[in-house]
Amino acid sequence: MINTVNTATPAIAVRARSVVARRVDSVSVDAVIPAEYAHAITPTSLERRAFELINDERAANGETPLAWDAELSRVARMHSAEMARHSHLSHVGADGRDVTERAHLFGITSWQALAENIAYNQGFDDPAGFAVERWLKSAKHRENMLRPGFTHTAIGVAESTDGRVYFTQVFITR
């Protein structure tokens, strides 16, 4: 985890997790998807900015751009909203689910590789740019962002009541 504070009281924390499997075909999930995440989501300006910065970095490193995955956007946005609601940065949600289980919750049950980067920051003029910059300075986050095998991604952003901006980026190879 990386924490950064400057005189304007901004803060940041970042974490990465990767899951690689040959194939996951079915899992039973005893949960209800919140209504606001039942349909694919159009990216917000912060989500779009982070997505574009990551693809710019991939291009600068000779990698193909990632495609936006509307299904995955629900997974990412729900997790960011939960982290913001609980003011807690973790790959495991308050309900005990990790990225794999959250993907299954939304019907994403067949994949070859899945990974997640999370972060929050506060008090920055460009929260998306700052989150991506910090991810790039972390070996594990950078590895997820530049991995040649990943083909699709989505980013979810949510703001907590105290102004922290939470980011979740989920990567997938189907």
C-alpha positions as CSV (number, residue, x, y, z in Angstrom):
1,M,0.0,0.0,0.0
2,I,1.3,3.5,-0.9
3,N,0.1,6.5,1.1
4,T,0.9,10.0,-0.1
5,V,0.0,13.3,1.7
6,N,0.8,16.8,0.5
7,T,0.1,20.2,2.1
8,A,-3.4,20.3,0.6
9,T,-4.2,17.1,2.6
10,P,-4.5,14.7,-0.4
11,A,-4.1,11.1,0.4
12,I,-3.7,7.9,-1.7
13,A,-3.6,4.2,-1.2
14,V,-3.2,1.5,-3.9
15,R,-3.4,-2.3,-3.9
16,A,-3.2,-4.9,-6.6
17,R,-4.5,-8.5,-6.9
18,S,-4.2,-11.0,-9.8
19,V,-6.0,-14.3,-10.3
20,V,-5.0,-16.6,-13.0
21,A,-6.9,-19.8,-13.8
22,R,-7.2,-22.1,-16.7
23,R,-10.9,-21.7,-16.9
24,V,-13.7,-21.1,-14.4
25,D,-17.1,-22.3,-15.8
26,S,-19.6,-22.1,-13.0
27,V,-20.1,-21.0,-9.4
28,S,-23.3,-20.7,-7.4
29,V,-23.7,-17.3,-5.8
30,D,-26.3,-16.7,-3.1
31,A,-26.6,-12.9,-3.4
32,V,-28.7,-10.2,-5.0
33,I,-27.1,-7.7,-7.3
34,P,-28.1,-4.1,-6.2
35,A,-30.5,-2.6,-8.8
36,E,-28.2,0.3,-9.7
37,Y,-25.6,-2.3,-11.0
38,A,-28.1,-4.5,-12.9
39,H,-27.2,-3.0,-16.3
40,A,-24.0,-2.1,-18.0
41,I,-22.8,1.4,-17.1
42,T,-21.5,4.2,-19.4
43,P,-18.1,5.3,-18.1
44,T,-18.0,8.5,-16.1
45,S,-15.5,11.2,-17.0
46,L,-13.1,10.0,-14.3
47,E,-13.4,6.4,-15.4
48,R,-12.9,7.4,-19.0
49,R,-9.8,9.5,-18.1
50,A,-8.2,6.6,-16.2
51,F,-9.0,4.2,-19.0
52,E,-7.5,6.5,-21.6
53,L,-4.3,7.1,-19.6
54,I,-3.8,3.4,-19.1
55,N,-4.2,2.7,-22.8
56,D,-1.8,5.6,-23.6
57,E,0.7,3.8,-21.3
58,R,0.1,0.5,-23.0
59,A,0.7,2.1,-26.4
60,A,3.9,3.7,-25.2
61,N,5.1,0.3,-24.1
62,G,4.2,-1.5,-27.4
63,E,1.1,-3.2,-26.0
64,T,-2.3,-3.3,-27.7
65,P,-5.1,-1.2,-26.1
66,L,-7.5,-2.7,-23.7
67,A,-11.2,-2.7,-24.8
68,W,-13.8,-1.3,-22.4
69,D,-16.0,-4.2,-21.0
70,A,-19.4,-3.0,-20.0
71,E,-20.2,-6.1,-18.0
72,L,-17.0,-5.7,-16.0
73,S,-17.9,-2.0,-15.4
74,R,-20.6,-3.2,-13.0
75,V,-18.2,-5.2,-11.0
76,A,-15.7,-2.4,-10.7
77,R,-18.2,0.3,-9.9
78,M,-20.0,-1.7,-7.3
79,H,-16.7,-2.4,-5.5
80,S,-15.6,1.2,-5.6
81,A,-19.1,2.2,-4.2
82,E,-18.7,-0.3,-1.4
83,M,-15.2,0.8,-0.5
84,A,-16.4,4.5,-0.5
85,R,-19.5,3.6,1.6
86,H,-17.3,1.8,4.3
87,S,-14.2,4.1,3.9
88,H,-12.1,1.0,3.6
89,L,-9.6,0.1,0.9
90,S,-9.6,-3.7,0.4
91,H,-9.8,-6.3,-2.4
92,V,-12.2,-8.1,-0.1
93,G,-15.6,-6.5,0.2
94,A,-17.6,-6.1,3.4
95,D,-19.6,-9.2,2.3
96,G,-16.4,-11.2,2.1
97,R,-16.3,-11.4,-1.7
98,D,-13.1,-10.9,-3.7
99,V,-12.9,-9.9,-7.4
100,T,-13.5,-13.5,-8.6
101,E,-16.7,-13.8,-6.5
102,R,-17.9,-10.3,-7.6
103,A,-17.4,-11.3,-11.2
104,H,-19.5,-14.4,-10.7
105,L,-22.2,-12.4,-9.0
106,F,-22.6,-10.5,-12.3
107,G,-22.6,-13.6,-14.4
108,I,-18.9,-13.4,-15.5
109,T,-18.1,-17.1,-15.0
110,S,-15.8,-18.0,-17.9
111,W,-12.3,-16.4,-18.0
112,Q,-8.7,-17.3,-18.3
113,A,-7.2,-14.5,-16.2
114,L,-8.6,-11.8,-13.9
115,A,-6.9,-9.1,-12.0
116,E,-7.8,-6.0,-10.0
117,N,-6.1,-2.7,-9.0
118,I,-7.7,-0.5,-6.3
119,A,-6.8,2.9,-5.0
120,Y,-8.1,6.0,-3.4
121,N,-7.0,9.5,-3.2
122,Q,-8.2,12.8,-1.9
123,G,-7.6,16.5,-2.6
124,F,-6.1,16.2,-6.1
125,D,-7.2,18.2,-9.1
126,D,-6.9,15.2,-11.3
127,P,-7.8,12.2,-9.2
128,A,-7.8,9.8,-12.1
129,G,-4.4,10.9,-13.4
130,F,-2.9,10.7,-9.9
131,A,-4.3,7.2,-9.3
132,V,-2.9,5.9,-12.6
133,E,0.4,7.6,-11.9
134,R,0.7,5.8,-8.6
135,W,-0.4,2.5,-10.1
136,L,2.4,2.9,-12.7
137,K,5.0,3.4,-9.9
138,S,4.0,0.1,-8.2
139,A,5.4,-3.1,-9.8
140,K,2.3,-5.2,-9.3
141,H,-0.1,-2.6,-10.5
142,R,2.1,-1.8,-13.5
143,E,2.3,-5.5,-14.3
144,N,-1.5,-5.7,-14.3
145,M,-1.9,-2.6,-16.5
146,L,0.7,-3.7,-19.1
147,R,0.2,-7.5,-19.1
148,P,0.0,-8.5,-22.8
149,G,-2.6,-11.2,-22.2
150,F,-5.3,-8.9,-20.9
151,T,-7.7,-7.8,-23.5
152,H,-10.5,-6.0,-21.6
153,T,-10.9,-3.8,-18.6
154,A,-13.3,-1.5,-16.8
155,I,-12.8,1.1,-14.1
156,G,-15.3,2.0,-11.4
157,V,-15.0,5.3,-9.5
158,A,-17.0,6.4,-6.4
159,E,-16.6,9.2,-3.9
160,S,-17.0,8.8,-0.2
161,T,-18.8,11.4,2.0
162,D,-15.4,12.7,3.2
163,G,-14.2,13.4,-0.4
164,R,-12.0,10.3,-1.0
165,V,-12.2,9.1,-4.6
166,Y,-12.1,5.3,-4.8
167,F,-10.9,3.5,-8.0
168,T,-11.3,-0.2,-8.9
169,Q,-9.9,-1.4,-12.2
170,V,-10.7,-5.0,-13.2
171,F,-8.8,-6.7,-16.1
172,I,-10.0,-9.9,-17.9
173,T,-8.9,-12.3,-20.5
174,R,-11.9,-14.5,-21.6
